Amino acid sequence: MLDAVIVGRVIQNYREKCNLSQDVVSGLADIGRTHLSAIERGVRKPTLETFFKLAEALNIEPHKLMKMIEDELIK
């Protein structure tokens, strides 16, 4: 089962690794900052479209971001 908290944590950790703020990433992904915050906190799960937008905003291929999430789910 997909854990929203893990999804959010992976996205947040990668965003922080890239030294990007929520404002910048949400702007690039064309979603609200509060929406991104809710995703990162595990309150909301991103839709497939939002996931792809976030991957593009973070300059990472979606399958690589998904692999990072899968690796965390296995732990």
C-alpha positions in Angstrom: 0.0 0.0 0.0 1.3 3.5 -0.9 2.1 5.4 2.3 1.4 9.2 1.8 3.9 10.1 4.6 6.7 8.3 2.8 5.8 9.8 -0.5 5.8 13.2 1.0 9.1 12.6 2.9 10.9 11.5 -0.3 9.6 14.5 -2.2 10.6 16.9 0.6 14.0 15.4 1.1 14.8 15.6 -2.6 13.5 19.2 -2.8 15.7 20.1 0.2 18.7 18.3 -1.4 18.2 20.5 -4.4 18.2 23.6 -2.1 14.8 24.6 -3.4 12.0 26.2 -1.4 8.4 25.1 -1.4 7.5 28.4 -3.1 9.9 27.7 -6.0 8.9 24.1 -6.5 5.2 24.8 -6.3 5.5 27.7 -8.7 7.4 25.5 -11.2 4.9 22.7 -10.8 2.0 25.1 -11.1 0.4 23.9 -7.8 -0.3 25.9 -4.6 2.4 26.0 -2.0 -0.1 24.8 0.6 -0.9 21.8 -1.7 2.8 21.0 -1.8 3.1 21.4 1.9 0.2 18.9 2.4 1.8 16.4 0.1 5.1 16.7 1.9 3.4 16.2 5.3 1.6 13.2 4.0 -1.8 14.7 4.4 -2.5 14.4 0.7 -1.3 12.0 -2.0 -0.3 13.6 -5.3 -2.3 12.6 -8.4 -0.3 11.1 -11.2 -0.4 14.5 -13.0 0.8 16.4 -9.9 3.5 13.7 -9.4 4.8 14.3 -12.9 4.6 18.1 -12.5 6.6 17.8 -9.2 9.2 15.6 -10.9 9.6 18.1 -13.7 9.9 21.0 -11.2 12.6 19.0 -9.3 14.4 18.2 -12.6 14.2 14.5 -12.0 12.7 11.8 -14.2 9.4 10.6 -12.7 10.5 7.0 -12.7 13.6 7.9 -10.7 11.5 9.7 -8.1 9.2 6.8 -7.9 12.1 4.4 -7.5 13.2 6.5 -4.5 9.7 6.1 -3.0 9.7 2.4 -3.7 13.1 2.0 -2.0 11.7 3.8 1.1 8.6 1.7 1.2 10.7 -1.5 1.2 12.7 -0.4 4.2 
